[in-house]
Amino acid sequence: MGPANGGCAIGSLNGSRQRITAGITTTMNTVANYQSVEQLRDRRAVTIRAIKPGDKTLLREAFKKLDDTSIRLRFFGPKMELTDQELIQATEIDFVRNVALVTCVQESARERIIGVGRYITYEERRPPLTAEVAFIVEEDFHGQGIASILFRHLVLIGREQGVSRFAAEVLPGNQTMLKVFDRAGLPIETKASTDCVHVTIFLNNDARS
Ligand SMILES: CC(C)(COP(=O)(O)OP(=O)(O)OC[C@H]1O[C@@H](n2cnc3c(N)ncnc32)[C@H](O)[C@@H]1OP(=O)(O)O)[C@@H](O)C(=O)NCCC(=O)NCCS
């Protein structure tokens, strides 16, 4: 749920337009207004949308529901709560270098955040532009395809923003995350070190360089 993991022109994302990709219809104004409706494997409808500054309370609540294992896999260590500063970092973002999408369901007439996917672009002076990507999904929604859906949307946005590669650091044993990357159907490279698997995903088939 948490803070940013850690310029490209927003260009063609400015101005309203409709995009139909792989069966999904996505309305794009700027990335900050990104919103799409998707269906989970159990056929429940969810909203995928850009995170916004007003999400701090929802994000704090979502973080509190996470179990220790999910927190360790995402943050590589224990974490009791998100601080005010981390909530600001997580929700008040530029949507150019730093992009975050949340997955939401309606529960008792309230929105609940059940997943977050984000990327942050490395400070690189020349292409290929690489962004570090990370996900977290509430345990009661695991296996519903949420990370895969978020990843697909981040790939669409990343490509539009000129990102060529996503990089991720995954703890050894986190097969679920590795499978989500693997099943996306994009060229992928993995390099294992003692404490981490470094994953590189190439967003364009010709970008492996
Ligand atoms: C890793 C994590 C984000 C995955 O989220 P998720 O929403 O459960 O992922 P998905 O539902 O998209 O994929 C999960 C399962 O569906 C499978 N799957 C994904 N796409 C599929 C597809 N198109 N068809 C069939 N199965 C698919 C995955 O292989 C995986 O299978 P498994 O149950 O055998 O492991 C989630 O487990 C989590 O939050 N973990 C803790 C935090 C973390 O590890 N973050 C990673 C740091 S980068």
Ligand as a Chemical Component Dictionary entry (heavy atoms), coordinates in Angstrom:
data_LIG
# 
_chem_comp.id                   LIG 
_chem_comp.type                 NON-POLYMER 
_chem_comp.pdbx_formal_charge   0 
_chem_comp.three_letter_code    LIG 
# 
loop_
_chem_comp_atom.comp_id 
_chem_comp_atom.atom_id 
_chem_comp_atom.alt_atom_id 
_chem_comp_atom.type_symbol 
_chem_comp_atom.charge 
_chem_comp_atom.model_Cartn_x 
_chem_comp_atom.model_Cartn_y 
_chem_comp_atom.model_Cartn_z 
_chem_comp_atom.pdbx_ordinal 
LIG C1  C1  C 0 2.538  -10.696 -5.237  1  
LIG C2  C2  C 0 1.122  -10.138 -5.181  2  
LIG C3  C3  C 0 1.184  -8.629  -5.457  3  
LIG C4  C4  C 0 0.273  -10.849 -6.235  4  
LIG O1  O1  O 0 -1.012 -10.259 -6.226  5  
LIG P1  P1  P 0 -2.296 -11.029 -6.769  6  
LIG O2  O2  O 0 -3.309 -10.005 -7.063  7  
LIG O3  O3  O 0 -2.669 -12.110 -5.848  8  
LIG O4  O4  O 0 -1.724 -11.631 -8.139  9  
LIG P2  P2  P 0 -2.592 -12.289 -9.300  10 
LIG O5  O5  O 0 -3.926 -12.685 -8.795  11 
LIG O6  O6  O 0 -2.506 -11.408 -10.483 12 
LIG O7  O7  O 0 -1.742 -13.570 -9.557  13 
LIG C5  C5  C 0 -1.696 -14.486 -8.522  14 
LIG C6  C6  C 0 -1.844 -15.900 -9.028  15 
LIG O8  O8  O 0 -2.593 -15.938 -10.201 16 
LIG C7  C7  C 0 -1.771 -16.465 -11.248 17 
LIG N1  N1  N 0 -2.051 -15.788 -12.502 18 
LIG C8  C8  C 0 -1.686 -14.541 -12.855 19 
LIG N2  N2  N 0 -2.110 -14.295 -14.102 20 
LIG C9  C9  C 0 -2.785 -15.400 -14.531 21 
LIG C10 C10 C 0 -3.474 -15.748 -15.713 22 
LIG N3  N3  N 0 -3.562 -14.891 -16.759 23 
LIG N4  N4  N 0 -4.069 -16.951 -15.798 24 
LIG C11 C11 C 0 -4.002 -17.805 -14.758 25 
LIG N5  N5  N 0 -3.350 -17.542 -13.614 26 
LIG C12 C12 C 0 -2.748 -16.344 -13.503 27 
LIG C13 C13 C 0 -0.432 -16.186 -10.808 28 
LIG O9  O9  O 0 0.516  -16.999 -11.454 29 
LIG C14 C14 C 0 -0.568 -16.533 -9.402  30 
LIG O10 O10 O 0 -0.704 -17.929 -9.302  31 
LIG P3  P3  P 0 -0.503 -18.735 -7.981  32 
LIG O11 O11 O 0 -1.787 -18.543 -7.221  33 
LIG O12 O12 O 0 -0.302 -20.113 -8.433  34 
LIG O13 O13 O 0 0.684  -18.153 -7.259  35 
LIG C15 C15 C 0 0.467  -10.402 -3.791  36 
LIG O14 O14 O 0 0.616  -11.756 -3.487  37 
LIG C16 C16 C 0 1.049  -9.553  -2.683  38 
LIG O15 O15 O 0 0.570  -8.457  -2.383  39 
LIG N6  N6  N 0 2.127  -10.030 -2.032  40 
LIG C17 C17 C 0 2.783  -9.281  -0.969  41 
LIG C18 C18 C 0 3.557  -8.098  -1.495  42 
LIG C19 C19 C 0 4.559  -8.487  -2.563  43 
LIG O16 O16 O 0 5.045  -9.595  -2.598  44 
LIG N7  N7  N 0 4.891  -7.517  -3.434  45 
LIG C20 C20 C 0 5.881  -7.734  -4.449  46 
LIG C21 C21 C 0 6.992  -6.727  -4.303  47 
LIG S1  S1  S 0 7.433  -6.122  -5.937  48 
# 
loop_
_chem_comp_bond.comp_id 
_chem_comp_bond.atom_id_1 
_chem_comp_bond.atom_id_2 
_chem_comp_bond.value_order 
_chem_comp_bond.pdbx_ordinal 
LIG C1  C2  SING 1  
LIG C2  C3  SING 2  
LIG C2  C4  SING 3  
LIG C2  C15 SING 4  
LIG C4  O1  SING 5  
LIG O1  P1  SING 6  
LIG P1  O2  DOUB 7  
LIG P1  O3  SING 8  
LIG P1  O4  SING 9  
LIG O4  P2  SING 10 
LIG P2  O5  DOUB 11 
LIG P2  O6  SING 12 
LIG P2  O7  SING 13 
LIG O7  C5  SING 14 
LIG C5  C6  SING 15 
LIG C6  O8  SING 16 
LIG C6  C14 SING 17 
LIG O8  C7  SING 18 
LIG C7  N1  SING 19 
LIG C7  C13 SING 20 
LIG N1  C8  SING 21 
LIG N1  C12 SING 22 
LIG C8  N2  DOUB 23 
LIG N2  C9  SING 24 
LIG C9  C10 SING 25 
LIG C9  C12 DOUB 26 
LIG C10 N3  SING 27 
LIG C10 N4  DOUB 28 
LIG N4  C11 SING 29 
LIG C11 N5  DOUB 30 
LIG N5  C12 SING 31 
LIG C13 O9  SING 32 
LIG C13 C14 SING 33 
LIG C14 O10 SING 34 
LIG O10 P3  SING 35 
LIG P3  O11 DOUB 36 
LIG P3  O12 SING 37 
LIG P3  O13 SING 38 
LIG C15 O14 SING 39 
LIG C15 C16 SING 40 
LIG C16 O15 DOUB 41 
LIG C16 N6  SING 42 
LIG N6  C17 SING 43 
LIG C17 C18 SING 44 
LIG C18 C19 SING 45 
LIG C19 O16 DOUB 46 
LIG C19 N7  SING 47 
LIG N7  C20 SING 48 
LIG C20 C21 SING 49 
LIG C21 S1  SING 50 
# 
